[in-house]
């Protein structure tokens, strides 16, 4: 598994990596609960856009602005229109539509294509599915699936934890104490999402982190080796994925460096075009890092609710 290890700096940007692959027809059907009517020669679908099309205009013959990269959804209205056409005209409308070479067609509401549609699909090797859901519902489900599948993604070195419901991305050089901090958090009933490599996707205005499948729920603890967190701490100690809210960068204490003591200096980490609050936390003997990270998560939640301790302190001082 290739990982990208970078030290976080103020306003640093992490760019997406080209990691998305075409979904297999089997996975596509499983996720969307579809039935295969015609599979075609390929075992996968090449889908390059999250946009979805209902081809009413295309079946009428208006193809000027047709987008061939979209998944096509045919519902009751489109089928009702085709049924009104004479046989020759219906075959011509279907052929003009099929010539556009789109990824696949989904028939909604349990509809199935007629003989003329299937014959044309054979000629153009078109993949056809059927869904029991109505058009609006299957389009919504398909939109969610495509947004997840085609989301820009980056794999980042670090640890992702759920701490009091806050998604905390913990960064730092190897050996700085990330694993010890995570073990302390697990003992305090917080949950692990990913260790060592965090796969981050941008879905809308959210960053969703998860672990690569091969190393999911495993941790490396120096001096002990690899441990299985789910087996050791139970299923309640792990999460499949989590929205990232806060980035904490751990570094060895530097006596010559002046660290943020009031919280007035706002640092941010830019990941896939979204800015997240960033705190640089010095590590040295005697500091309980697990408790400090808990405090950071609690403070983030308070600020999310509109309470800022520094602003409250300033108000009290200046009021006096």
N, C-alpha and C positions, 0 to 999 in steps of 0.2 A: 504493500500500500504506500503510494507516494504521498508524503506530507510536505507542507510548506511552512517552515519554521521561520518566523520573523519577530523581531523585538518591536513591541508597540511603542510608537512615539506619538507625541501630540499631533492631531490632525492627519495621521497616517491613513492611507487608503489601501484597502485590499481589493484587488481586481478579480473578477470571476475567471475561473478556469473552464476550458471546454471539456465538460465531463458528461453531458447528457447524451444518451444513446437512444436509438429507436425502440419503442416498446414492442414486445412480442405480442402476437395476436392473442395468445393464451392469457398473458397478464392483462391486456386491454379488456378482454371479456370478463375475467375474474373481478377486476376492480369496478367495472361498470355493470356487471351482471347482465351481460349480453349473450345472445345466442348467435352462433356462426351460421349464416345462410350460405355464404360462399367465401372460402378462404383465399383463393388465389395461389400464385406460385411462391410468394415469399412468406416466411414465417413471422415477419415483423412489419410494422407500419412506419413509414417515414412521415412524421408530423413535425412541421417547423413553425407553427403559429398557434396561439391560444384562441384565435378567432374561430367561430363556428358559423356555418351557413345553412339557411333553409332555401333550397334552390327553386323557389316558385318562379322567379323571373327567368332563370335559366331554362326551365321547362317550357316557358312561353316562347323562348327563343332569343331573349335579350341577354347576350353574353359579353357585352362590351366591358363591364367592370367585374366580371367573374374572377374570384380569387381561387386558383387551383390548389393552393396549399391548405385549404380549410377542410375539416371534416364536415360532411354533408348530412343533414338530418331531414328525413322525409316523413311527414306526418299525414294526418287525415285530410287536410286541405289539399296538399299536393296530389295525394292519391285520388281524391274526389275529382280534381281537375283532369287528371289523366284518363279517368273512366268516362269522361264526357267526349273524349276525342275519338274520331274514327280510327280504325286499326292502323292504317298507313300513317296518319298524322301522329298517332301516339308513338309509333316506332321511330319516326323522324325526331320527335321531341326528346325521346330517351337517348337516341344516338347522339344528338347535338350536346346533350348534357354529359354523357359518358366520355366524349372526346376530350373533355377538359382535364382528365387524368388527375383526380384528387386522391387523397389517402384512402378514403373509405366512405361508405354510406351506412347510416343507421336508420332503420325503419322503426318509428316509435309506435306506442299503443298496441303492440303485439301484431302489427301489420307485416305482411310478407309480400315480396315482389311477385308480379304475375309472370307468365311464361315469356312474354316479349321482353320484359325487363331483364330476366335471367339470361336470355339468349344474347342480349346486348352486353351484359356483364361478362359473359364468357369471351366475347370477341375482344373486349378491352381489358380483360383480366382485372375486374373491379372487385374489391373486397366488400362484402355485404354482411351487416349484422342486423339483428332484430332485438328491440327492447320492449318489455311490458309496460314501461313508464310512458306517460304522455310527453309530448314534444318539449314543453316548457321545463318539466322536471328532468328529463334526460339531458337537456342542454345545460341546466344548472350543474348537474353532477359531472358532466363532461368538462365544463369550464373549470371546476375545482381541480379535477384530475390533471388537465393540461397545464394549468398554472403551477401546480406542484412539479410536474415532470419537466417543464421547460424553464423553470426558474433558474436565474443565474446562480452559480454555486462556486464556493471556494472552500478548500480544505485547509484548516488552520491548526497549528500545533498549540495544544493547551488542554484544559479540562473544562467541561461544562457541567454545572451543578444547579439543582433547584434548591434554593435557600429561602425558606419562608414564602415560597411561591414566586420568587424572583429568579429569573434565569441569569446566572452569574458565569461569565466566561473568565477563567483564571489563566493568565499568561505568565511567562517567566522563563529564564534560562534553565536548562537541564541542571538538576542538583540544587535548585534554590529552595526546595521544600514544598513543591506543589502536592506531591503524593501524601506527605505527612499531614498537610492541611486538609486534604480531601478525606483521609481516614478519620481525622478528628470530626469533620462535618458529618460523615456517615454514622459515627458513634452518637452524634447528637440528632439523629433521625432525619437528616436531610438526604436528598436523592441525587444519584449520579446519572448523568445522561451520556457523557463521552469522556474518555481518558486518552491522552496523547494526541489523538487526531479528532478534530471536530469538523464535521461536514456542515457548512452553513449555506442555506438557501435564502434568497430574498423573494418573499411572496407578498406582493403588494408593498405595503409600508412596514412589513415585519421581517425580522431575521429569525429563521427557524434553524436550530442546531440539532444535530443527531450524530450518531457514531457510525462509521463504516461497519457493514454487516460482519466482516471477518473478525473484528476486535471488540464487538459490542459487549459491554458489561465486564470486560477484563481490564485489570490494572496491573502495572508493574510497580513493585515495591522493592527498592534496592536492599539487598541483604536477605530478602525472602524469596523474591521471584514474582511470577505471575499469579494473581489471585482472581477468582470469579466472584465478583461483588454480589451478584444475584443469588448464587448458591450460599455464600457466606452470611449475608445480611438479610436475605429474603427478597421476594418480589417487590415489596413495598419500598425497597431502597434504590430502585432504578426506574428510569423513565425512558421511553423510546425516543422522544424528541421534546424540545422545549424552546419557547421564544426567548431570545437573548435580549436582556434589558440593560445589563451593566457589565463593564469590562474592568477587571482588576489585574494590574500588572505587578507581580512580585519581583523585587530585586534585593540583592544584598545591601545591607545598611552601609551607606557612604557618609562618614562623618563630615566630609567636606561639602556635601550637598545639602541644600536647604529644601526640606520637604514641606508640602502644603499642610499647615497647621490649623487654619481657620476654615478651609473649604471655599475660600474666595476665588481662588484660581480655578477656572473651569477648563478641564482637559476633555477632549473628545477623541473617540476612535471612529474613523470612517470605514465601514465595511460595506462593500457593494453599493456605495452611494448613500448609505444611511448613517447618521451620526449617533453614537452611543456615548453616554457618560463614562469617563475613564478615571480611575484612581490608581496612582502609583503608590504601592505600600512597601516600605522597607522591612526587610526580614533580618532579625538578629536573635541571638540566644535570649531566652526569657520572655519573648513576646508570644502570646497564645494566638496564632494566626487564625485558627478556626473561629474563635470568638470575635476577632477583629473583622473577619469576613461576614459573620452574622450581623455585626453592627452596621457594616456597609450596606447589607441587604435591607435591614430595618430602616436605615436612614433613607435609602432610595424609595422605599414604600411611603414613608412620611412625606417626602418631597413630591411624590406622585399625587398625594392627597392635598397638596398645597401648603404643607408646613415646612419651613426652612429654619433650622435652629440658629444659623448665623443672622438671618434677618430678624428673628425674635430677640436675639441678644443685642443687636444694634438698636432696635426699637427701645429696649429697656434702658440702655446706656444713654441714648440721646434724649429720652423722655425725662431722665433725671437731670 
